[in-house]
Amino acid sequence: DDLFMFLKKKVTGLKPNTTYKVSYEIDLGTNYWNNSVGIGGSPAESVYLKAGGATEEPVKKLVDDYYEVTIKKGQQATGGPEMPVIGNVSNGVDEQVYKLVKRSTENPVAVKTNANGELWLCVGTDSGFEGLTVLYYDRIKATIKE
Protein backbone atom coordinates (compact mmCIF):
# COMPACT_ATOMS: atom_id res chain seq x y z
CA ASP A 1 0.00 0.00 0.00
CA ASP A 2 1.13 3.53 -0.75
CA LEU A 3 4.07 2.57 -2.94
CA PHE A 4 5.45 4.90 -5.61
CA MET A 5 7.34 3.13 -8.40
CA PHE A 6 9.03 5.35 -10.96
CA LEU A 7 11.31 5.73 -13.96
CA LYS A 8 13.45 8.79 -14.49
CA LYS A 9 15.63 10.21 -17.26
CA LYS A 10 17.99 13.16 -17.35
CA VAL A 11 17.61 15.50 -20.34
CA THR A 12 20.57 17.68 -21.33
CA GLY A 13 21.31 20.27 -24.02
CA LEU A 14 18.49 22.67 -23.17
CA LYS A 15 18.80 26.38 -22.41
CA PRO A 16 20.01 27.07 -18.86
CA ASN A 17 17.55 28.40 -16.25
CA THR A 18 14.67 28.27 -18.72
CA THR A 19 11.13 27.03 -18.11
CA TYR A 20 9.91 24.35 -20.51
CA LYS A 21 6.50 22.70 -20.88
CA VAL A 22 6.62 18.89 -20.78
CA SER A 23 3.79 16.69 -22.05
CA TYR A 24 3.57 12.91 -22.27
CA GLU A 25 2.03 10.12 -24.31
CA ILE A 26 2.38 6.71 -22.64
CA ASP A 27 1.47 3.26 -23.97
CA LEU A 28 1.11 0.86 -21.06
CA GLY A 29 0.51 -2.90 -21.02
CA THR A 30 -1.85 -3.82 -18.18
CA ASN A 31 -4.17 -6.70 -17.30
CA TYR A 32 -6.02 -4.95 -14.46
CA TRP A 33 -9.69 -4.77 -15.37
CA ASN A 34 -12.40 -2.15 -14.83
CA ASN A 35 -14.23 -2.26 -11.49
CA SER A 36 -11.79 -4.80 -10.05
CA VAL A 37 -11.64 -5.23 -6.28
CA GLY A 38 -8.49 -5.88 -4.29
CA ILE A 39 -6.81 -5.47 -0.94
CA GLY A 40 -6.82 -1.81 0.05
CA GLY A 41 -8.39 -0.83 -3.25
CA SER A 42 -8.67 -1.77 -6.89
CA PRO A 43 -5.54 -3.09 -8.64
CA ALA A 44 -6.71 -1.00 -11.63
CA GLU A 45 -8.45 2.16 -10.42
CA SER A 46 -6.41 2.59 -7.18
CA VAL A 47 -3.05 2.63 -8.99
CA TYR A 48 -2.51 6.12 -10.39
CA LEU A 49 -0.22 6.88 -13.33
CA LYS A 50 1.69 10.15 -12.98
CA ALA A 51 4.08 11.95 -15.33
CA GLY A 52 6.08 15.13 -15.04
CA GLY A 53 9.50 16.52 -14.39
CA ALA A 54 11.80 18.40 -12.05
CA THR A 55 14.90 20.56 -12.01
CA GLU A 56 16.65 18.26 -9.53
CA GLU A 57 17.02 14.49 -9.87
CA PRO A 58 14.14 12.61 -8.20
CA VAL A 59 15.70 10.41 -5.51
CA LYS A 60 14.47 8.49 -2.50
CA LYS A 61 15.22 9.75 0.99
CA LEU A 62 14.64 8.19 4.39
CA VAL A 63 12.19 10.16 6.58
CA ASP A 64 11.07 8.72 9.93
CA ASP A 65 11.82 5.10 8.89
CA TYR A 66 9.96 5.49 5.55
CA TYR A 67 11.31 6.25 2.11
CA GLU A 68 9.95 9.26 0.25
CA VAL A 69 10.79 10.56 -3.20
CA THR A 70 11.99 14.13 -3.66
CA ILE A 71 9.81 15.00 -6.68
CA LYS A 72 6.53 16.75 -5.80
CA LYS A 73 4.13 14.01 -6.93
CA GLY A 74 1.21 14.47 -4.56
CA GLN A 75 -0.37 11.48 -2.83
CA GLN A 76 -2.10 8.63 -4.66
CA ALA A 77 -5.19 10.05 -6.47
CA THR A 78 -3.98 13.61 -5.94
CA GLY A 79 -1.19 14.77 -8.22
CA GLY A 80 1.52 17.23 -7.33
CA PRO A 81 2.88 20.32 -9.06
CA GLU A 82 5.71 18.34 -10.68
CA MET A 83 3.74 15.12 -11.39
CA PRO A 84 0.01 15.31 -12.11
CA VAL A 85 -2.18 12.21 -12.35
CA ILE A 86 -2.74 11.24 -15.99
CA GLY A 87 -4.94 8.21 -15.37
CA ASN A 88 -5.00 4.83 -13.73
CA VAL A 89 -3.79 1.40 -14.87
CA SER A 90 -7.16 -0.08 -15.87
CA ASN A 91 -7.12 -2.05 -19.13
CA GLY A 92 -10.49 -0.55 -20.12
CA VAL A 93 -12.41 -3.85 -20.25
CA ASP A 94 -14.22 -6.04 -17.74
CA GLU A 95 -11.87 -9.02 -17.87
CA GLN A 96 -8.33 -9.81 -16.77
CA VAL A 97 -6.52 -9.72 -20.12
CA TYR A 98 -3.48 -7.75 -21.16
CA LYS A 99 -4.32 -4.67 -23.20
CA LEU A 100 -2.18 -1.82 -24.41
CA VAL A 101 -3.72 1.40 -23.10
CA LYS A 102 -2.80 4.99 -23.91
CA ARG A 103 -2.49 7.74 -21.35
CA SER A 104 -1.45 11.34 -21.95
CA THR A 105 -1.14 14.60 -20.07
CA GLU A 106 -4.05 17.03 -20.39
CA ASN A 107 -1.90 20.02 -19.45
CA PRO A 108 1.87 20.21 -19.88
CA VAL A 109 3.97 20.42 -16.71
CA ALA A 110 6.24 23.46 -16.33
CA VAL A 111 9.83 22.46 -15.53
CA LYS A 112 12.74 24.85 -15.16
CA THR A 113 16.19 23.70 -16.25
CA ASN A 114 19.20 24.08 -14.00
CA ALA A 115 22.25 26.26 -14.74
CA ASN A 116 23.61 23.51 -17.03
CA GLY A 117 20.44 23.30 -19.17
CA GLU A 118 19.35 19.98 -17.63
CA LEU A 119 16.05 18.68 -16.29
CA TRP A 120 14.68 15.34 -15.15
CA LEU A 121 11.68 13.54 -16.65
CA CYS A 122 9.74 11.17 -14.41
CA VAL A 123 6.90 8.66 -14.93
CA GLY A 124 5.49 6.45 -12.19
CA THR A 125 2.60 4.84 -10.41
CA ASP A 126 1.31 5.83 -6.98
CA SER A 127 -0.55 2.88 -5.50
CA GLY A 128 -3.36 2.52 -3.01
CA PHE A 129 -3.64 -1.19 -3.89
CA GLU A 130 -1.93 -3.45 -1.33
CA GLY A 131 -0.70 -6.20 -3.65
CA LEU A 132 1.68 -6.95 -6.49
CA THR A 133 1.49 -4.65 -9.51
CA VAL A 134 3.05 -5.70 -12.83
CA LEU A 135 2.97 -3.22 -15.71
CA TYR A 136 4.75 -3.00 -19.06
CA TYR A 137 5.73 0.39 -20.42
CA ASP A 138 5.65 -0.10 -24.21
CA ARG A 139 6.33 3.52 -25.14
CA ILE A 140 6.91 6.76 -23.27
CA LYS A 141 7.01 9.88 -25.44
CA ALA A 142 7.89 13.18 -23.80
CA THR A 143 7.53 16.43 -25.71
CA ILE A 144 9.51 19.38 -24.36
CA LYS A 145 8.67 22.90 -25.58
CA GLU A 146 10.04 26.25 -24.52
Stockholm file with secondary structure:
# STOCKHOLM 1.0

chainA/1-146         DDLFMFLKKKVTGLKPNTTYKVSYEIDLGTNYWNNSVGIGGSPAESVYLKAGGATEEPVKKLVDDYYEVTIKKGQQATGGPEMPVIGNVSNGVDEQVYKLVKRSTENPVAVKTNANGELWLCVGTDSGFEGLTVLYYDRIKATIKE
#=GR chainA/1-146 SS CCEEEEEEEEECSSCTTCEEEEEEEEEEEECBCTTCCCTTSCTTTTEEEEEEEESSCCCEEEETTEEEESSCCEETTEECSSSCEEEECBCSSSSSCCEEEEEECSSCEEEECCTTSCEEEEEEEEECCCSCCCCEEEEEEEEEEC
#=GC SS_cons         CCEEEEEEEEECSSCTTCEEEEEEEEEEEECBCTTCCCTTSCTTTTEEEEEEEESSCCCEEEETTEEEESSCCEETTEECSSSCEEEECBCSSSSSCCEEEEEECSSCEEEECCTTSCEEEEEEEEECCCSCCCCEEEEEEEEEEC
//
